[in-house]
Amino acid sequence: MAIDMKAIHDSQSTLVMGVLNITEDSFSDGGLWLAPEAAKAHGEAMMKAGADIIDIGAESTRPGAKRVSEADEKARVLGAVDALIPEGAVLSIDTTRASVALAALEHGAQIINDVSGGQLDRELPHVVADHSDCLYIVQHWRGWLAGAAGNVPDADTSRYEHGVVNDVYDELMRQVDAVLEAGVQAEQVIIDPGLGFSKPGVEHNLPILAALDRFNAAGYPVLIGASRKRFVGSLLAGAGVTEPDMASKDNVTAAISALCAEHGVWAVRVHDVAKSRDAVAVGNAWREYANA
């Protein structure tokens, strides 16, 4: 049965996007799902737990990560796509390479999640434009994080001259304008303010979360990816939790997910699907009641 991607793009209830990292070195679960059978099993488990979308990434974007080869990224991604499409999955592909995006779309993936927001591979928006039935997540991006991609540093990328909300919003809208100029249709676009990307601290990320209504008002669905980010641990430390573990971070992520749903974001990108599924259900109900 064909999946109605317009209905997904226009969803009035916040969706849950489960993270499937097929990598050696992602910051929280690198190496766990690298084997094809493990990736398939984890993707299926997240779908069973309530994930509306599975986001497949085969290259870590954490600080200090090194790029994987194009061939390796493509092989990993396509293995997971081919395993999960027959299960009825809605698949998002977390890639900055046009060739990987094209291959994944040709194998049935429906969403491209480009953390560079169209800036790293200028052909990627054209690939999306040529596949008008797919969706395109455009993330705010100022460059690779420190030590990533062959030790290219990101000095000064966390400085926001006009305040983090104003600068992130303006820069993200310029990125959207660029992909529209490349032929992507507005109804394909989803925006992501890029929590944690050139935004290391609580002081960078909480203002963005507090300004969700402004990002929603841009007229595009909004994706929020707070899960297990460094600032989540900092929030716990600030609350007196001296050694926050992954379960604690997932609890905080779920709380953020509920707040995001209450504010009407399109989707939350999370590692622990079950916790955020329940949190999002409460947030969706809260918003419906408030707007009744």
Disulfide bonds with the S-S distance in Angstrom:
none
